[in-house]
Amino acid sequence: MPADRPRTAITAWRPAVQGIAEVFHAHFTDHAYPVHTHDSWDLMILDDGAVDFAVDRHRHGVAGAGAVVLLPPHVPHDGRTTQPSGFRKRVLYLDSTVLPERLAGTAADGPVHGDALLRQRIHQLHNTLRSPSDALEAESRLAFVRERLLQRLETSPLRAPGREANRLATGLRELLDARISTGMSLDEASARLHAHPTHLIRCFTRTYGIPPHTYLTGRRVDRARRLLLSGARPAEVAAAVGFHDQAHLSRHFTRHLGSPPARYAGSQHVRTAGPPSSDR
C-alpha cells in the first residue's frame, strides 16, 4: 500500500439498546467484501467515498453522503470501493424486533434510499449511541428510524397527536419524574401507557415543547446542581442522578449551565451574617 494512502480503520461495539445487535464504523481503502449474508438487517450510511455492491445478484452503487442503504437478512450481498481513497461508512445491525423479516423481499428490490430525513435520523442515532447512558434518547431515535423505514417499505401511515396528547404526555412525565435516577425504557413507558412509542414521543413533545429524553436529562441536571451545592462530589452525584459516570455528568451539566460541575460547586458563597447593609 502506498505510504500516503489512508489505512483501513474500524470501530465496533454492541450497545445496550434493544434491537441493535452491533454498531460498526469503518474506513476501507482496498477491502472487498465477498458474497455473504447476515442474520440481521444491515442499515448503512456513507460519510464519503463510493461503494459498488450487489444484492441478490443485482448490482447497485452509492456515492457521497446522501443515501441510505438497507440490506435485508439472509439475502446474499457483496461490496467494494470504487475510488482509490476508499469509503467511510457507519452501519447499524438491526434485529427482527426493529424490522420484520417479511419485508426482506421489498428491501432487496430497492436497497438504496435517497431520503434526507432518514439519513439525518440515522446520523443522530449513531451520535447518541456513543454515550452508553443516553438510553432513552437512543431508543427514541431508533423508534423514529424504524418508523421512517416502515413508511418506505410498506407505506405505514403516521398518526398525529390528538385529544389524547395531554393525557399521554402527563402520564409519561409522571413516570419519568418517579424514575429520574434509574430511568425508564421507551418500551416500558409505551406498554404502561398503551401508546405506540413514536406517538407517545410526539404527544410529549407537542405538550411540553421538548422530547422525553431532553426532559429527563434536564431533571437530572437540576438534581445534580442541588447535590453539588450540598457538598457531594461530582463522581457521587453522577451515580446518584443517573448519569453513566462523571464525564457524562460533566458533558450535560456544562452544556446546560455553562460550567463544569466542580467549578459550579466551588462558586457558592456561604453567608452567615445576612446581606450587606445599605450604607456600605
Phi and psi in degrees as GROMACS dihedral restraints (atoms count N, CA, C in turn):
[ dihedral_restraints ]
;  ai    aj    ak    al  type     phi  dphi    fc
    3     4     5     6     1   -56.4    20    10
    4     5     6     7     1   149.3    20    10
    6     7     8     9     1   -63.8    20    10
    7     8     9    10     1   -30.5    20    10
    9    10    11    12     1   -90.4    20    10
   10    11    12    13     1     4.8    20    10
   12    13    14    15     1   -87.3    20    10
   13    14    15    16     1   131.2    20    10
   15    16    17    18     1   -61.9    20    10
   16    17    18    19     1   147.0    20    10
   18    19    20    21     1   -86.1    20    10
   19    20    21    22     1   154.8    20    10
   21    22    23    24     1   -68.5    20    10
   22    23    24    25     1   138.4    20    10
   24    25    26    27     1  -143.1    20    10
   25    26    27    28     1   138.1    20    10
   27    28    29    30     1  -135.6    20    10
   28    29    30    31     1   150.7    20    10
   30    31    32    33     1  -137.1    20    10
   31    32    33    34     1   130.5    20    10
   33    34    35    36     1  -140.5    20    10
   34    35    36    37     1   142.8    20    10
   36    37    38    39     1  -156.9    20    10
   37    38    39    40     1   162.8    20    10
   39    40    41    42     1  -108.4    20    10
   40    41    42    43     1   109.1    20    10
   42    43    44    45     1   -78.5    20    10
   43    44    45    46     1   158.7    20    10
   45    46    47    48     1   -87.2    20    10
   46    47    48    49     1    55.1    20    10
   48    49    50    51     1  -127.9    20    10
   49    50    51    52     1   119.2    20    10
   51    52    53    54     1   -59.6    20    10
   52    53    54    55     1   132.2    20    10
   54    55    56    57     1   104.0    20    10
   55    56    57    58     1   -21.6    20    10
   57    58    59    60     1  -105.4    20    10
   58    59    60    61     1   110.4    20    10
   60    61    62    63     1   -78.3    20    10
   61    62    63    64     1   -31.2    20    10
   63    64    65    66     1  -164.1    20    10
   64    65    66    67     1   148.1    20    10
   66    67    68    69     1  -112.7    20    10
   67    68    69    70     1   134.6    20    10
   69    70    71    72     1  -137.7    20    10
   70    71    72    73     1   119.0    20    10
   72    73    74    75     1  -115.2    20    10
   73    74    75    76     1   135.4    20    10
   75    76    77    78     1  -149.4    20    10
   76    77    78    79     1   148.9    20    10
   78    79    80    81     1  -122.3    20    10
   79    80    81    82     1   109.2    20    10
   81    82    83    84     1  -107.3    20    10
   82    83    84    85     1   133.9    20    10
   84    85    86    87     1  -105.7    20    10
   85    86    87    88     1   -37.2    20    10
   87    88    89    90     1  -142.3    20    10
   88    89    90    91     1    10.2    20    10
   90    91    92    93     1   -76.0    20    10
   91    92    93    94     1   137.7    20    10
   93    94    95    96     1  -122.2    20    10
   94    95    96    97     1   124.8    20    10
   96    97    98    99     1   -74.4    20    10
   97    98    99   100     1   129.8    20    10
   99   100   101   102     1   -73.8    20    10
  100   101   102   103     1   169.5    20    10
  102   103   104   105     1   -63.3    20    10
  103   104   105   106     1   129.6    20    10
  105   106   107   108     1  -157.4    20    10
  106   107   108   109     1   176.3    20    10
  108   109   110   111     1  -133.2    20    10
  109   110   111   112     1   163.3    20    10
  111   112   113   114     1  -123.8    20    10
  112   113   114   115     1   157.8    20    10
  114   115   116   117     1   -95.2    20    10
  115   116   117   118     1     9.6    20    10
  117   118   119   120     1  -129.4    20    10
  118   119   120   121     1   168.8    20    10
  120   121   122   123     1   -77.6    20    10
  121   122   123   124     1   138.6    20    10
  123   124   125   126     1  -110.5    20    10
  124   125   126   127     1   106.5    20    10
  126   127   128   129     1  -108.4    20    10
  127   128   129   130     1   111.0    20    10
  129   130   131   132     1  -122.3    20    10
  130   131   132   133     1   141.1    20    10
  132   133   134   135     1  -124.5    20    10
  133   134   135   136     1   142.2    20    10
  135   136   137   138     1   -91.3    20    10
  136   137   138   139     1   143.2    20    10
  138   139   140   141     1  -100.6    20    10
  139   140   141   142     1   -28.6    20    10
  141   142   143   144     1  -167.7    20    10
  142   143   144   145     1   169.3    20    10
  144   145   146   147     1    90.0    20    10
  145   146   147   148     1  -166.4    20    10
  147   148   149   150     1  -146.2    20    10
  148   149   150   151     1   148.0    20    10
  150   151   152   153     1  -132.8    20    10
  151   152   153   154     1   137.7    20    10
  153   154   155   156     1  -111.9    20    10
  154   155   156   157     1   131.5    20    10
  156   157   158   159     1  -150.3    20    10
  157   158   159   160     1   159.7    20    10
  159   160   161   162     1  -119.0    20    10
  160   161   162   163     1   141.6    20    10
  162   163   164   165     1  -126.8    20    10
  163   164   165   166     1   117.8    20    10
  165   166   167   168     1    54.4    20    10
  166   167   168   169     1    42.8    20    10
  168   169   170   171     1    74.6    20    10
  169   170   171   172     1     7.7    20    10
  171   172   173   174     1  -110.0    20    10
  172   173   174   175     1   127.2    20    10
  174   175   176   177     1   -86.4    20    10
  175   176   177   178     1   147.4    20    10
  177   178   179   180     1  -141.8    20    10
  178   179   180   181     1   164.5    20    10
  180   181   182   183     1  -145.5    20    10
  181   182   183   184     1   143.8    20    10
  183   184   185   186     1  -135.7    20    10
  184   185   186   187     1   149.3    20    10
  186   187   188   189     1  -145.6    20    10
  187   188   189   190     1   149.1    20    10
  189   190   191   192     1    77.3    20    10
  190   191   192   193     1  -165.8    20    10
  192   193   194   195     1  -110.5    20    10
  193   194   195   196     1    25.2    20    10
  195   196   197   198     1  -100.8    20    10
  196   197   198   199     1   -22.4    20    10
  198   199   200   201     1  -102.1    20    10
  199   200   201   202     1   159.9    20    10
  201   202   203   204     1  -117.2    20    10
  202   203   204   205     1   136.9    20    10
  204   205   206   207     1  -116.0    20    10
  205   206   207   208     1   128.3    20    10
  207   208   209   210     1  -120.9    20    10
  208   209   210   211     1   115.5    20    10
  210   211   212   213     1  -108.2    20    10
  211   212   213   214     1   126.5    20    10
  213   214   215   216     1   -80.0    20    10
  214   215   216   217     1   161.3    20    10
  216   217   218   219     1   -68.8    20    10
  217   218   219   220     1   148.3    20    10
  219   220   221   222     1    66.0    20    10
  220   221   222   223     1    15.4    20    10
  222   223   224   225     1  -110.6    20    10
  223   224   225   226     1   123.7    20    10
  225   226   227   228     1   -61.1    20    10
  226   227   228   229     1   139.1    20    10
  228   229   230   231     1  -154.4    20    10
  229   230   231   232     1   160.2    20    10
  231   232   233   234     1  -135.0    20    10
  232   233   234   235     1  -170.0    20    10
  234   235   236   237     1  -178.9    20    10
  235   236   237   238     1   145.6    20    10
  237   238   239   240     1  -158.1    20    10
  238   239   240   241     1   156.5    20    10
  240   241   242   243     1   -76.1    20    10
  241   242   243   244     1   157.8    20    10
  243   244   245   246     1  -121.5    20    10
  244   245   246   247     1     8.3    20    10
  246   247   248   249     1  -130.0    20    10
  247   248   249   250     1   149.5    20    10
  249   250   251   252     1   -60.0    20    10
  250   251   252   253     1   -31.1    20    10
  252   253   254   255     1   -80.5    20    10
  253   254   255   256     1    -4.3    20    10
  255   256   257   258     1    78.2    20    10
  256   257   258   259     1  -151.5    20    10
  258   259   260   261     1  -151.8    20    10
  259   260   261   262     1   155.4    20    10
  261   262   263   264     1  -115.0    20    10
  262   263   264   265     1   132.4    20    10
  264   265   266   267     1  -138.8    20    10
  265   266   267   268     1   156.7    20    10
  267   268   269   270     1  -127.1    20    10
  268   269   270   271     1   132.2    20    10
  270   271   272   273     1  -128.0    20    10
  271   272   273   274     1   139.9    20    10
  273   274   275   276     1  -114.2    20    10
  274   275   276   277     1   126.5    20    10
  276   277   278   279     1   -96.7    20    10
  277   278   279   280     1   114.6    20    10
  279   280   281   282     1  -109.9    20    10
  280   281   282   283     1   141.0    20    10
  282   283   284   285     1   -92.6    20    10
  283   284   285   286     1  -178.2    20    10
  285   286   287   288     1   -73.5    20    10
  286   287   288   289     1    -5.6    20    10
  288   289   290   291     1   -75.0    20    10
  289   290   291   292     1   -19.8    20    10
  291   292   293   294     1   -89.8    20    10
  292   293   294   295     1   -50.7    20    10
  294   295   296   297     1  -129.4    20    10
  295   296   297   298     1   130.7    20    10
  297   298   299   300     1   -72.6    20    10
  298   299   300   301     1   146.9    20    10
  300   301   302   303     1   -67.7    20    10
  301   302   303   304     1   -16.6    20    10
  303   304   305   306     1   -63.3    20    10
  304   305   306   307     1   -16.3    20    10
  306   307   308   309     1   -91.6    20    10
  307   308   309   310     1     4.3    20    10
  309   310   311   312     1   -60.1    20    10
  310   311   312   313     1   -41.8    20    10
  312   313   314   315     1   -63.2    20    10
  313   314   315   316     1   -44.8    20    10
  315   316   317   318     1   -61.8    20    10
  316   317   318   319     1   -41.6    20    10
  318   319   320   321     1   -66.0    20    10
  319   320   321   322     1   -40.3    20    10
  321   322   323   324     1   -65.6    20    10
  322   323   324   325     1   -31.6    20    10
  324   325   326   327     1   -68.4    20    10
  325   326   327   328     1   -28.5    20    10
  327   328   329   330     1  -144.6    20    10
  328   329   330   331     1    77.6    20    10
  330   331   332   333     1   -78.1    20    10
  331   332   333   334     1   -15.1    20    10
  333   334   335   336     1  -103.3    20    10
  334   335   336   337     1   128.2    20    10
  336   337   338   339     1  -124.2    20    10
  337   338   339   340     1   115.6    20    10
  339   340   341   342     1   -88.2    20    10
  340   341   342   343     1    74.9    20    10
  342   343   344   345     1  -127.7    20    10
  343   344   345   346     1   103.1    20    10
  345   346   347   348     1   -64.4    20    10
  346   347   348   349     1   -38.3    20    10
  348   349   350   351     1   -66.9    20    10
  349   350   351   352     1   -43.1    20    10
  351   352   353   354     1   -61.3    20    10
  352   353   354   355     1   -44.8    20    10
  354   355   356   357     1   -62.4    20    10
  355   356   357   358     1   -41.7    20    10
  357   358   359   360     1   -62.1    20    10
  358   359   360   361     1   -40.3    20    10
  360   361   362   363     1   -66.3    20    10
  361   362   363   364     1   -39.0    20    10
  363   364   365   366     1   -66.6    20    10
  364   365   366   367     1   -42.8    20    10
  366   367   368   369     1   -58.3    20    10
  367   368   369   370     1   -46.0    20    10
  369   370   371   372     1   -63.6    20    10
  370   371   372   373     1   -37.8    20    10
  372   373   374   375     1   -64.1    20    10
  373   374   375   376     1   -44.0    20    10
  375   376   377   378     1   -57.8    20    10
  376   377   378   379     1   -44.0    20    10
  378   379   380   381     1   -62.3    20    10
  379   380   381   382     1   -40.2    20    10
  381   382   383   384     1   -67.5    20    10
  382   383   384   385     1   -35.5    20    10
  384   385   386   387     1   -68.2    20    10
  385   386   387   388     1   -11.6    20    10
  387   388   389   390     1   -69.5    20    10
  388   389   390   391     1   -21.7    20    10
  390   391   392   393     1  -108.5    20    10
  391   392   393   394     1   116.4    20    10
  393   394   395   396     1   -67.7    20    10
  394   395   396   397     1   -16.0    20    10
  396   397   398   399     1   -98.2    20    10
  397   398   399   400     1    -3.2    20    10
  399   400   401   402     1   -89.1    20    10
  400   401   402   403     1    51.9    20    10
  402   403   404   405     1   -65.2    20    10
  403   404   405   406     1   -44.5    20    10
  405   406   407   408     1   -64.1    20    10
  406   407   408   409     1   -39.0    20    10
  408   409   410   411     1   -64.9    20    10
  409   410   411   412     1   -44.3    20    10
  411   412   413   414     1   -62.7    20    10
  412   413   414   415     1   -44.0    20    10
  414   415   416   417     1   -62.2    20    10
  415   416   417   418     1   -39.3    20    10
  417   418   419   420     1   -66.2    20    10
  418   419   420   421     1   -44.6    20    10
  420   421   422   423     1   -67.5    20    10
  421   422   423   424     1   -37.5    20    10
  423   424   425   426     1   -63.0    20    10
  424   425   426   427     1   -39.2    20    10
  426   427   428   429     1   -60.8    20    10
  427   428   429   430     1   -38.6    20    10
  429   430   431   432     1   -75.9    20    10
  430   431   432   433     1   -31.7    20    10
  432   433   434   435     1   -63.0    20    10
  433   434   435   436     1   -47.0    20    10
  435   436   437   438     1   -58.9    20    10
  436   437   438   439     1   -45.9    20    10
  438   439   440   441     1   -58.6    20    10
  439   440   441   442     1   -43.9    20    10
  441   442   443   444     1   -67.1    20    10
  442   443   444   445     1   -39.2    20    10
  444   445   446   447     1   -63.7    20    10
  445   446   447   448     1   -42.1    20    10
  447   448   449   450     1   -65.7    20    10
  448   449   450   451     1   -34.0    20    10
  450   451   452   453     1   -60.9    20    10
  451   452   453   454     1   -39.5    20    10
  453   454   455   456     1   -76.6    20    10
  454   455   456   457     1   -35.1    20    10
  456   457   458   459     1   -86.7    20    10
  457   458   459   460     1   -30.6    20    10
  459   460   461   462     1  -141.4    20    10
  460   461   462   463     1    19.0    20    10
  462   463   464   465     1    48.0    20    10
  463   464   465   466     1    49.8    20    10
  465   466   467   468     1   -69.2    20    10
  466   467   468   469     1   130.3    20    10
  468   469   470   471     1   -74.6    20    10
  469   470   471   472     1   150.0    20    10
  471   472   473   474     1   -88.5    20    10
  472   473   474   475     1   146.3    20    10
  474   475   476   477     1  -109.2    20    10
  475   476   477   478     1   118.1    20    10
  477   478   479   480     1   -79.6    20    10
  478   479   480   481     1   146.7    20    10
  480   481   482   483     1   -58.6    20    10
  481   482   483   484     1   137.4    20    10
  483   484   485   486     1  -118.8    20    10
  484   485   486   487     1  -144.8    20    10
  486   487   488   489     1   -66.7    20    10
  487   488   489   490     1   -17.2    20    10
  489   490   491   492     1   -80.4    20    10
  490   491   492   493     1    -4.8    20    10
  492   493   494   495     1   -59.6    20    10
  493   494   495   496     1   -48.1    20    10
  495   496   497   498     1   -64.4    20    10
  496   497   498   499     1   -40.0    20    10
  498   499   500   501     1   -63.1    20    10
  499   500   501   502     1   -47.2    20    10
  501   502   503   504     1   -66.1    20    10
  502   503   504   505     1   -40.4    20    10
  504   505   506   507     1   -63.5    20    10
  505   506   507   508     1   -43.3    20    10
  507   508   509   510     1   -64.5    20    10
  508   509   510   511     1   -41.2    20    10
  510   511   512   513     1   -62.3    20    10
  511   512   513   514     1   -42.0    20    10
  513   514   515   516     1   -67.8    20    10
  514   515   516   517     1   -40.4    20    10
  516   517   518   519     1   -61.3    20    10
  517   518   519   520     1   -40.3    20    10
  519   520   521   522     1   -64.4    20    10
  520   521   522   523     1   -39.7    20    10
  522   523   524   525     1   -64.3    20    10
  523   524   525   526     1   -43.9    20    10
  525   526   527   528     1   -67.2    20    10
  526   527   528   529     1   -40.2    20    10
  528   529   530   531     1   -62.8    20    10
  529   530   531   532     1   -32.0    20    10
  531   532   533   534     1   -79.5    20    10
  532   533   534   535     1   -13.0    20    10
  534   535   536   537     1  -132.3    20    10
  535   536   537   538     1    43.3    20    10
  537   538   539   540     1   -60.2    20    10
  538   539   540   541     1   -46.1    20    10
  540   541   542   543     1   -75.5    20    10
  541   542   543   544     1   -42.4    20    10
  543   544   545   546     1   -89.2    20    10
  544   545   546   547     1   -23.6    20    10
  546   547   548   549     1    76.4    20    10
  547   548   549   550     1   175.3    20    10
  549   550   551   552     1  -147.9    20    10
  550   551   552   553     1   136.3    20    10
  552   553   554   555     1   -72.8    20    10
  553   554   555   556     1   154.3    20    10
  555   556   557   558     1   -64.1    20    10
  556   557   558   559     1   -37.0    20    10
  558   559   560   561     1   -63.5    20    10
  559   560   561   562     1   -42.1    20    10
  561   562   563   564     1   -65.2    20    10
  562   563   564   565     1   -45.3    20    10
  564   565   566   567     1   -60.9    20    10
  565   566   567   568     1   -42.8    20    10
  567   568   569   570     1   -63.8    20    10
  568   569   570   571     1   -40.5    20    10
  570   571   572   573     1   -66.5    20    10
  571   572   573   574     1   -40.7    20    10
  573   574   575   576     1   -70.9    20    10
  574   575   576   577     1   -30.3    20    10
  576   577   578   579     1  -100.6    20    10
  577   578   579   580     1     0.5    20    10
  579   580   581   582     1    55.1    20    10
  580   581   582   583     1    51.4    20    10
  582   583   584   585     1  -138.0    20    10
  583   584   585   586     1   147.9    20    10
  585   586   587   588     1   -65.9    20    10
  586   587   588   589     1   141.3    20    10
  588   589   590   591     1   -54.0    20    10
  589   590   591   592     1   -50.5    20    10
  591   592   593   594     1   -70.0    20    10
  592   593   594   595     1   -32.2    20    10
  594   595   596   597     1   -65.6    20    10
  595   596   597   598     1   -40.5    20    10
  597   598   599   600     1   -62.6    20    10
  598   599   600   601     1   -43.4    20    10
  600   601   602   603     1   -63.2    20    10
  601   602   603   604     1   -43.3    20    10
  603   604   605   606     1   -63.8    20    10
  604   605   606   607     1   -39.7    20    10
  606   607   608   609     1   -63.6    20    10
  607   608   609   610     1   -43.8    20    10
  609   610   611   612     1   -63.7    20    10
  610   611   612   613     1   -45.5    20    10
  612   613   614   615     1   -65.2    20    10
  613   614   615   616     1   -39.5    20    10
  615   616   617   618     1   -66.8    20    10
  616   617   618   619     1   -37.0    20    10
  618   619   620   621     1   -76.5    20    10
  619   620   621   622     1   -42.5    20    10
  621   622   623   624     1  -109.4    20    10
  622   623   624   625     1    -7.1    20    10
  624   625   626   627     1    85.0    20    10
  625   626   627   628     1    -3.1    20    10
  627   628   629   630     1  -141.8    20    10
  628   629   630   631     1   152.6    20    10
  630   631   632   633     1   -72.5    20    10
  631   632   633   634     1   161.2    20    10
  633   634   635   636     1   -56.4    20    10
  634   635   636   637     1   -40.8    20    10
  636   637   638   639     1   -66.2    20    10
  637   638   639   640     1   -33.5    20    10
  639   640   641   642     1   -68.9    20    10
  640   641   642   643     1   -39.6    20    10
  642   643   644   645     1   -60.6    20    10
  643   644   645   646     1   -46.3    20    10
  645   646   647   648     1   -63.7    20    10
  646   647   648   649     1   -42.3    20    10
  648   649   650   651     1   -61.5    20    10
  649   650   651   652     1   -42.3    20    10
  651   652   653   654     1   -62.3    20    10
  652   653   654   655     1   -39.9    20    10
  654   655   656   657     1   -65.2    20    10
  655   656   657   658     1   -37.3    20    10
  657   658   659   660     1   -67.0    20    10
  658   659   660   661     1   -39.8    20    10
  660   661   662   663     1   -65.4    20    10
  661   662   663   664     1   -41.1    20    10
  663   664   665   666     1   -59.9    20    10
  664   665   666   667     1   -44.2    20    10
  666   667   668   669     1   -66.1    20    10
  667   668   669   670     1   -38.0    20    10
  669   670   671   672     1   -62.9    20    10
  670   671   672   673     1   -42.7    20    10
  672   673   674   675     1   -64.4    20    10
  673   674   675   676     1   -35.7    20    10
  675   676   677   678     1   -69.8    20    10
  676   677   678   679     1   -40.1    20    10
  678   679   680   681     1   -66.7    20    10
  679   680   681   682     1   -37.8    20    10
  681   682   683   684     1   -63.0    20    10
  682   683   684   685     1   -42.8    20    10
  684   685   686   687     1   -71.9    20    10
  685   686   687   688     1   -16.2    20    10
  687   688   689   690     1   -87.7    20    10
  688   689   690   691     1    -2.5    20    10
  690   691   692   693     1   108.3    20    10
  691   692   693   694     1    -0.2    20    10
  693   694   695   696     1   -72.3    20    10
  694   695   696   697     1   148.7    20    10
  696   697   698   699     1   -80.5    20    10
  697   698   699   700     1   151.3    20    10
  699   700   701   702     1   -54.8    20    10
  700   701   702   703     1   -40.5    20    10
  702   703   704   705     1   -63.5    20    10
  703   704   705   706     1   -38.8    20    10
  705   706   707   708     1   -68.5    20    10
  706   707   708   709     1   -39.3    20    10
  708   709   710   711     1   -64.4    20    10
  709   710   711   712     1   -42.9    20    10
  711   712   713   714     1   -55.3    20    10
  712   713   714   715     1   -47.8    20    10
  714   715   716   717     1   -66.8    20    10
  715   716   717   718     1   -36.5    20    10
  717   718   719   720     1   -70.8    20    10
  718   719   720   721     1   -31.4    20    10
  720   721   722   723     1  -102.2    20    10
  721   722   723   724     1    -2.9    20    10
  723   724   725   726     1   106.0    20    10
  724   725   726   727     1     8.5    20    10
  726   727   728   729     1   -83.6    20    10
  727   728   729   730     1   153.8    20    10
  729   730   731   732     1   -63.5    20    10
  730   731   732   733     1   -42.3    20    10
  732   733   734   735     1  -161.2    20    10
  733   734   735   736     1  -176.5    20    10
  735   736   737   738     1   -63.7    20    10
  736   737   738   739     1   -37.2    20    10
  738   739   740   741     1   -64.1    20    10
  739   740   741   742     1   -39.2    20    10
  741   742   743   744     1   -65.4    20    10
  742   743   744   745     1   -42.8    20    10
  744   745   746   747     1   -59.2    20    10
  745   746   747   748     1   -47.9    20    10
  747   748   749   750     1   -61.0    20    10
  748   749   750   751     1   -40.3    20    10
  750   751   752   753     1   -61.8    20    10
  751   752   753   754     1   -49.0    20    10
  753   754   755   756     1   -72.9    20    10
  754   755   756   757     1   -39.4    20    10
  756   757   758   759     1   -62.1    20    10
  757   758   759   760     1   -46.2    20    10
  759   760   761   762     1   -65.5    20    10
  760   761   762   763     1   -38.6    20    10
  762   763   764   765     1   -64.9    20    10
  763   764   765   766     1   -36.2    20    10
  765   766   767   768     1   -79.4    20    10
  766   767   768   769     1   -41.0    20    10
  768   769   770   771     1  -115.4    20    10
  769   770   771   772     1    -4.3    20    10
  771   772   773   774     1    74.3    20    10
  772   773   774   775     1    14.5    20    10
  774   775   776   777     1  -149.0    20    10
  775   776   777   778     1   140.1    20    10
  777   778   779   780     1   -64.3    20    10
  778   779   780   781     1   156.2    20    10
  780   781   782   783     1   -56.7    20    10
  781   782   783   784     1   -44.8    20    10
  783   784   785   786     1   -63.4    20    10
  784   785   786   787     1   -41.5    20    10
  786   787   788   789     1   -67.4    20    10
  787   788   789   790     1   -38.4    20    10
  789   790   791   792     1   -61.1    20    10
  790   791   792   793     1   -44.9    20    10
  792   793   794   795     1   -64.8    20    10
  793   794   795   796     1   -36.3    20    10
  795   796   797   798     1   -78.5    20    10
  796   797   798   799     1    -5.8    20    10
  798   799   800   801     1   -87.0    20    10
  799   800   801   802     1    -7.0    20    10
  801   802   803   804     1   -74.1    20    10
  802   803   804   805     1   151.5    20    10
  804   805   806   807     1  -114.7    20    10
  805   806   807   808     1   131.3    20    10
  807   808   809   810     1   -95.8    20    10
  808   809   810   811     1   116.1    20    10
  810   811   812   813     1  -106.8    20    10
  811   812   813   814     1   128.4    20    10
  813   814   815   816     1  -117.4    20    10
  814   815   816   817     1   -13.9    20    10
  816   817   818   819     1  -113.3    20    10
  817   818   819   820     1    13.7    20    10
  819   820   821   822     1    80.0    20    10
  820   821   822   823     1  -178.0    20    10
  822   823   824   825     1   -69.7    20    10
  823   824   825   826     1   155.2    20    10
  825   826   827   828     1   -65.1    20    10
  826   827   828   829     1   149.1    20    10
  828   829   830   831     1   -70.4    20    10
  829   830   831   832     1   159.6    20    10
  831   832   833   834     1   -74.2    20    10
  832   833   834   835     1   -16.3    20    10
  834   835   836   837     1   -94.3    20    10
  835   836   837   838     1    11.3    20    10
